[in-house]
Structures are given as structure tokens and as C-alpha cells.
């Protein structure tokens, strides 16, 4: 996958450092955007929007060493704004099964499990997916996740709990238990 290219025709003086940043960090940023939305095209749009906002603020950003955090925050804020415009569907589960999982030694089985888990994560509602991704894929704490999304820690805890319950019930993950 080639890194995204951001060109804004309205500004005749491009920032060479911005172009270099997008070239070097574009793939990582796309992975983050992709983890926030199930549709690859939506992820590209989300990243382009975040990069456009970053470009417009480029000369106001004091510490260019913290750009990944700035862009990640912009990605999450933009995605959060999209969520607020839509109704979030949540489904209540009657019972959460607790099962023991045996360690998987075969690398092919491990990769199959990772792929199945990622597909299951992408089927979660947007808000739950974002919280699970930030908590378990980006290794953020509950407090950091709550701050990043602009919600309470309790909201993060309950949404992640519901998301994990849905993952436990996912039929694609049932054979690997």
C-alpha cells in the first residue's frame, strides 16, 4: 500500500516537511485510521481529513516530534464527530460464557486466530471498536482512552466490557475456543 498523499491546492506554499512526514508516517497513520473504521475507503477519507486539518495547522504546531499524537488525536476526534451524527446500535447479551483457552503453538493457527479476531473486532459497533483498538491494539490505559475520546473512564470500561462480550459470542471465534 502506498502512503496517502495530501495536496491542498488552496495553499500555494506547500510545506516540504509536511510532505516528508506524510511519506514516512503515512502507512502507520493509515493503519490507525483503518482500525477506527471497518471500511478501507472510509479509513482513507478519515486519514485525508485528519491530514488536511494537520496541514492547515502545520505552522501552529510547535513540537513536530509529537505529530503522530496530534494526527492520532485528530483522527479520533474526526471519527467521534462522525459517530455523534449517527445512532449507535448496542445489543444486550443475556449471558457471557467464560471458557478456558488452550495455548496455540502452531504459527499457522496463531495467525488464523489473529485474523479471525481482527475480523470480529471490525464487526463491532464503531464506538466499541475504537475503544477496543485503543485499549488493546494501541496499549492505552482506560484513562488515556477516555481522555482521547472525550468520555468518562466508566464509559470506556462498560463499552469495552460489552465489546469483549460480543467477541466472546462471535461465531467465527467459537471454533478456536
Rosetta silent file (secondary structure, phi, psi, omega in degrees, C-alpha in Angstrom):
SEQUENCE: XXXXXXXXXXXXXXXXXXXXXXXXXXXXXXXXXXXXXXXXXXXXXXXXXXXXXXXXXXXXXXXXXXXXXXXXXXXXXXXXXXXXXXXXXXXXXXXXXXXXXXXXXXXXXXXXXXXXXXXXXXXXXXXXXXXXXXXXXXXXXXXXXXXXXXXXXXXXXXXXXXXXXXXXXXXXXXXXX
SCORE:     score description
SCORE:     0.000 S_00000001
   1 L     0.000  131.970  177.716    0.000    0.000    0.000 S_00000001
   2 L   -85.502  145.554  179.544    1.412    3.392   -0.891 S_00000001
   3 L   -62.632  150.851  179.463    1.248    6.147    1.729 S_00000001
   4 L   -66.807  150.820  178.471   -1.522    8.695    1.263 S_00000001
   5 L  -116.531  128.291 -178.576   -0.682   11.923   -0.491 S_00000001
   6 L  -112.243  117.597  176.878   -2.212   15.131    0.734 S_00000001
   7 L  -126.681  129.998  178.644   -2.323   18.055   -1.649 S_00000001
   8 L  -119.863  107.952 -175.189   -4.183   21.222   -0.938 S_00000001
   9 L   -69.586  -20.732 -176.208   -4.433   23.455   -3.969 S_00000001
  10 L   -72.167  -18.764  179.952   -5.715   26.427   -1.952 S_00000001
  11 L  -109.628  108.472 -175.490   -2.322   26.964   -0.313 S_00000001
  12 L   -73.115  -14.246  179.918    0.341   27.841   -2.924 S_00000001
  13 L  -109.072   91.377 -179.120    3.250   27.423   -0.466 S_00000001
  14 L   -70.578  156.483  177.134    3.413   23.757    0.456 S_00000001
  15 L   -95.932  110.091  179.208    5.341   22.626    3.498 S_00000001
  16 H   -59.694  -33.659  179.975    8.126   20.256    2.393 S_00000001
  17 H   -67.161  -31.446  176.757    8.373   18.963    5.959 S_00000001
  18 H   -66.653  -46.347  179.072    4.663   18.045    5.844 S_00000001
  19 H   -59.747  -41.915  178.768    5.158   16.076    2.627 S_00000001
  20 H   -64.758  -40.769  178.729    8.136   14.275    4.148 S_00000001
  21 H   -61.099  -46.483 -178.996    6.129   13.494    7.270 S_00000001
  22 H   -63.997  -39.841  178.978    3.248   12.012    5.257 S_00000001
  23 H   -63.096  -41.810 -175.316    5.671    9.935    3.165 S_00000001
  24 H   -82.546  -32.482 -173.661    7.419    8.480    6.219 S_00000001
  25 H  -110.322   -1.079 -175.371    4.452    8.036    8.585 S_00000001
  26 H   -56.928  -41.574 -178.139    1.557    7.570    6.151 S_00000001
  27 H   -66.219  -42.382  178.906    1.418    3.782    6.429 S_00000001
  28 H   -65.426  -43.003  179.492    1.344    3.840   10.244 S_00000001
  29 H   -65.329  -37.212  177.619   -1.309    6.561   10.242 S_00000001
  30 H   -64.634  -38.287  177.933   -3.381    4.593    7.712 S_00000001
  31 H   -62.017  -41.390  177.686   -3.214    1.558    9.988 S_00000001
  32 H   -65.039  -45.550  178.570   -4.569    3.670   12.859 S_00000001
  33 H   -61.370  -40.580 -179.089   -7.323    5.114   10.649 S_00000001
  34 H   -64.007  -32.503 -179.926   -8.137    1.615    9.399 S_00000001
  35 H   -75.616  -14.864 -179.374   -8.528    0.408   12.963 S_00000001
  36 H   -92.851  -11.097 -178.450  -11.108    3.125   13.650 S_00000001
  37 L  -145.387  143.422 -175.901  -13.441    2.235   10.784 S_00000001
  38 L   -77.016  -17.103 -174.474  -14.428   -1.067    9.148 S_00000001
  39 L  -102.645  123.653 -179.192  -14.392    0.262    5.592 S_00000001
  40 H   -58.362  -36.383  179.108  -10.992    0.853    3.891 S_00000001
  41 H   -67.309  -39.535  176.292  -12.428    3.718    1.830 S_00000001
  42 H   -64.795  -36.741  178.575  -13.779    5.397    4.970 S_00000001
  43 H   -64.269  -41.661  177.494  -10.354    4.965    6.587 S_00000001
  44 H   -63.108  -43.568  177.737   -8.711    6.713    3.637 S_00000001
  45 H   -62.546  -42.341  179.545  -11.231    9.554    3.857 S_00000001
  46 H   -61.268  -46.006  179.638  -10.714    9.794    7.600 S_00000001
  47 H   -65.310  -41.983  179.158   -6.936    9.980    7.212 S_00000001
  48 H   -61.837  -40.425  178.084   -7.174   12.545    4.405 S_00000001
  49 H   -63.496  -45.270  179.729   -9.416   14.722    6.578 S_00000001
  50 H   -63.765  -40.596  178.807   -7.011   14.439    9.520 S_00000001
  51 H   -68.375  -36.172  177.012   -4.038   15.236    7.287 S_00000001
  52 H   -64.191  -42.195  177.828   -5.845   18.228    5.783 S_00000001
  53 H   -65.036  -39.826  178.110   -6.544   19.549    9.278 S_00000001
  54 H   -64.677  -41.964  179.238   -2.926   18.931   10.247 S_00000001
  55 H   -60.400  -43.008 -179.198   -1.713   20.728    7.120 S_00000001
  56 H   -66.091  -26.796 -178.904   -3.845   23.748    7.913 S_00000001
  57 L  -101.183    5.483 -171.044   -2.368   23.868   11.426 S_00000001
  58 H   -52.400  -46.718 -177.090    1.185   22.970   10.371 S_00000001
  59 H   -75.775  -11.665  177.172    2.768   26.329   11.141 S_00000001
  60 H   -94.456  -11.428  179.761    0.996   26.480   14.538 S_00000001
  61 L   -79.957  115.177 -174.498    2.270   23.073   15.687 S_00000001
  62 L   -77.318  -44.345 -175.312    5.214   23.847   17.933 S_00000001
  63 L  -108.422   98.863 -178.325    6.657   20.387   18.541 S_00000001
  64 H   -73.898   -6.364  174.945    6.872   18.412   15.292 S_00000001
  65 H   -75.826  -16.940 -178.521    8.228   15.443   17.272 S_00000001
  66 H  -104.021   23.667 -176.232    4.702   14.926   18.627 S_00000001
  67 H   -64.118  -38.645 -179.543    2.998   14.879   15.232 S_00000001
  68 H   -58.787  -43.109  178.227    1.837   11.253   15.460 S_00000001
  69 H   -64.382  -40.270  178.920   -0.074   12.071   18.624 S_00000001
  70 H   -62.676  -47.483 -178.611   -1.536   15.198   17.037 S_00000001
  71 H   -68.586  -40.509  178.177   -2.696   13.321   13.942 S_00000001
  72 H   -60.483  -43.476  178.425   -3.964   10.361   16.005 S_00000001
  73 H   -62.423  -41.357  178.848   -5.967   12.773   18.166 S_00000001
  74 H   -64.455  -39.946  176.729   -7.330   14.436   15.009 S_00000001
  75 H   -60.023  -48.861 -178.053   -8.301   11.011   13.618 S_00000001
  76 H   -65.607  -43.488  179.863  -10.160   10.081   16.788 S_00000001
  77 H   -62.893  -41.651  179.348  -11.852   13.486   17.099 S_00000001
  78 H   -64.762  -43.892  179.686  -12.985   13.386   13.475 S_00000001
  79 H   -66.176  -38.188  177.853  -14.294    9.837   13.870 S_00000001
  80 H   -62.856  -40.236  177.506  -16.025   10.791   17.133 S_00000001
  81 H   -61.645  -38.259  177.841  -17.771   13.652   15.348 S_00000001
  82 H   -65.577  -40.000  179.731  -18.985   11.162   12.747 S_00000001
  83 H   -62.294  -42.085 -175.658  -20.321    8.857   15.500 S_00000001
  84 H   -64.610  -22.366  178.593  -22.233   11.646   17.134 S_00000001
  85 H   -82.372  -13.568 -178.046  -24.069   12.257   13.873 S_00000001
  86 L  -116.206  158.870  174.860  -25.201    8.618   13.765 S_00000001
  87 L   -82.991  133.693  178.653  -27.197    6.423   16.095 S_00000001
  88 L   -94.485  123.883  178.337  -25.070    3.816   17.841 S_00000001
  89 L   -91.526  130.216  176.105  -26.658    0.376   17.983 S_00000001
  90 L  -126.213  143.302 -178.282  -25.911   -1.712   21.049 S_00000001
  91 L  -120.414  131.964 -179.615  -27.050   -5.231   21.686 S_00000001
  92 L   -88.094  134.755  176.534  -27.547   -6.714   25.135 S_00000001
  93 L  -101.122  138.057  179.577  -26.283  -10.245   25.739 S_00000001
  94 L   -69.481  -42.779 -174.754  -28.163  -12.471   28.172 S_00000001
  95 L  -146.169  139.307  178.234  -25.131  -14.410   29.332 S_00000001
  96 L  -103.757  115.070 -179.611  -21.378  -14.143   28.820 S_00000001
  97 L   -76.512  136.909  175.436  -19.678  -17.521   28.532 S_00000001
  98 L  -110.576  117.162 -179.847  -16.328  -17.865   30.255 S_00000001
  99 L  -125.658  157.128  176.008  -14.167  -20.542   28.719 S_00000001
 100 L   -86.777  138.336  177.855  -10.585  -21.600   29.133 S_00000001
 101 L  -110.191  132.259  179.206   -8.376  -21.103   26.122 S_00000001
 102 L   -83.853  145.183  178.309   -5.560  -23.508   25.411 S_00000001
 103 L   -64.535  141.909 -178.596   -2.240  -22.083   24.221 S_00000001
 104 L  -103.852  118.227 -176.468   -1.751  -22.285   20.478 S_00000001
 105 L   -93.618  -30.375 -176.301    1.701  -23.480   19.485 S_00000001
 106 L   -74.237  124.390 -179.722    1.294  -23.741   15.713 S_00000001
 107 H   -59.622  -34.244  178.764    2.174  -20.431   13.983 S_00000001
 108 H   -66.382  -40.313  177.640   -0.466  -21.018   11.295 S_00000001
 109 H   -67.325  -38.844  178.055   -3.126  -21.483   13.965 S_00000001
 110 H   -61.632  -45.023  179.638   -1.898  -18.385   15.784 S_00000001
 111 H   -66.844  -38.652  177.663   -2.165  -16.312   12.613 S_00000001
 112 H   -62.093  -40.193  178.133   -5.603  -17.740   11.826 S_00000001
 113 H   -65.138  -43.885  178.050   -6.725  -16.745   15.318 S_00000001
 114 H   -60.677  -43.906  179.768   -5.328  -13.223   14.903 S_00000001
 115 H   -63.692  -44.088  179.015   -7.085  -12.855   11.558 S_00000001
 116 H   -63.818  -40.737  179.637  -10.383  -14.134   12.972 S_00000001
 117 H   -63.832  -43.521 -179.318  -10.053  -11.827   15.979 S_00000001
 118 H   -64.065  -41.649  177.169   -9.401   -8.803   13.761 S_00000001
 119 H   -61.131  -39.749  178.385  -12.413   -9.631   11.579 S_00000001
 120 H   -65.761  -39.890  178.310  -14.519   -9.922   14.746 S_00000001
 121 H   -63.636  -39.097 -178.770  -13.210   -6.569   16.000 S_00000001
 122 H   -68.788  -18.549  178.241  -14.123   -4.904   12.697 S_00000001
 123 L   -86.365   -7.811  177.859  -17.707   -6.134   13.124 S_00000001
 124 L   -69.065  155.327  173.574  -18.095   -4.311   16.460 S_00000001
 125 L   -58.427  151.881 -173.046  -20.023   -1.031   16.510 S_00000001
 126 H   -49.605  -49.465 -175.764  -17.785    1.947   15.729 S_00000001
 127 H   -64.749  -44.548  178.842  -17.512    3.278   19.256 S_00000001
 128 H   -65.457  -41.004  179.863  -16.768   -0.082   20.825 S_00000001
 129 H   -59.518  -46.157 -179.271  -14.263   -0.888   18.082 S_00000001
 130 H   -59.936  -42.658 -178.776  -12.388    2.354   18.698 S_00000001
 131 H   -67.438  -41.087  178.384  -12.213    1.706   22.423 S_00000001
 132 H   -65.251  -43.138 -179.806  -11.031   -1.887   21.969 S_00000001
 133 H   -63.041  -46.961 -179.161   -8.433   -0.804   19.413 S_00000001
 134 H   -64.942  -39.257 -178.337   -7.115    1.996   21.621 S_00000001
 135 H   -73.468  -47.342 -170.002   -7.050   -0.229   24.732 S_00000001
 136 H  -105.990  -24.977  178.073   -5.667   -3.475   23.293 S_00000001
 137 H   -95.038  -36.979  179.146   -4.041   -2.663   19.950 S_00000001
 138 L   -95.237   -4.187  178.035   -2.609    0.762   20.842 S_00000001
 139 L    57.114   38.983  175.271   -1.974   -0.255   24.510 S_00000001
 140 L   -89.182  150.477  176.889   -3.568    2.853   26.010 S_00000001
 141 L   -74.977  170.687  177.303   -4.884    2.786   29.571 S_00000001
 142 H   -62.177  -39.083  179.737   -8.573    3.266   30.345 S_00000001
 143 H   -65.390  -45.517  179.300   -7.814    6.817   31.479 S_00000001
 144 H   -63.336  -41.769  178.598   -5.860    7.626   28.294 S_00000001
 145 H   -61.996  -44.304  179.684   -8.597    6.116   26.140 S_00000001
 146 H   -62.465  -44.392  179.178  -11.254    8.127   27.962 S_00000001
 147 H   -63.139  -43.741 -178.105   -9.264   11.352   27.567 S_00000001
 148 H   -63.594  -37.626 -178.051   -8.603   10.697   23.888 S_00000001
 149 H   -91.192   -9.112  179.690  -12.268   10.009   23.146 S_00000001
 150 L    71.493   35.385  178.322  -13.604   12.706   25.459 S_00000001
 151 L  -127.393  173.855  179.308  -15.695   10.308   27.556 S_00000001
 152 L   -79.544  160.530  177.920  -15.602    9.122   31.157 S_00000001
 153 H   -63.080  -37.183  177.456  -13.487    6.198   32.320 S_00000001
 154 H   -60.742  -38.440  177.188  -16.719    4.393   33.267 S_00000001
 155 H   -62.801  -42.958  178.650  -17.946    4.731   29.698 S_00000001
 156 H   -62.641  -46.552 -178.281  -14.717    3.168   28.429 S_00000001
 157 H   -60.250  -46.402 -176.883  -14.966    0.324   30.959 S_00000001
 158 H   -70.296  -40.405 -179.802  -18.583   -0.506   30.144 S_00000001
 159 H   -66.367  -40.740  178.267  -18.156   -0.206   26.366 S_00000001
 160 H   -66.421  -39.484  177.627  -15.037   -2.388   26.388 S_00000001
 161 H   -60.907  -45.572  178.153  -16.809   -4.911   28.589 S_00000001
 162 H   -64.325  -39.762 -179.983  -19.749   -5.085   26.169 S_00000001
 163 H   -63.826  -43.997  178.908  -17.356   -5.334   23.215 S_00000001
 164 H   -63.633  -35.705  175.392  -15.453   -8.201   24.812 S_00000001
 165 H   -62.103  -42.322  178.037  -18.772   -9.928   25.464 S_00000001
 166 H   -64.959  -38.585  178.567  -19.655   -9.616   21.782 S_00000001
 167 H   -65.449  -37.326  177.604  -16.261  -11.000   20.822 S_00000001
 168 H   -63.603  -31.111 -178.473  -16.821  -13.965   23.121 S_00000001
 169 H   -89.210   -6.635 -175.215  -20.119  -14.631   21.330 S_00000001
 170 L   -62.676  124.736 -176.730  -18.732  -14.194   17.814 S_00000001
 171 H   -64.519  -28.037 -179.977  -19.442  -17.400   15.857 S_00000001
 172 H   -69.598  -26.719 -179.811  -16.200  -17.130   13.878 S_00000001
 173 H   -90.378  -10.393 -178.878  -14.206  -17.307   17.121 S_00000001
 174 H   -59.663  -43.335 -177.935  -16.186  -20.223   18.557 S_00000001
 175 L   -63.439  -22.622 -176.334  -14.161  -22.996   16.853 S_00000001
 176 L   -88.327   -3.473 -179.849  -10.899  -21.761   18.376 S_00000001
 177 L   -74.144    0.000    0.000  -12.111  -21.971   21.995 S_00000001
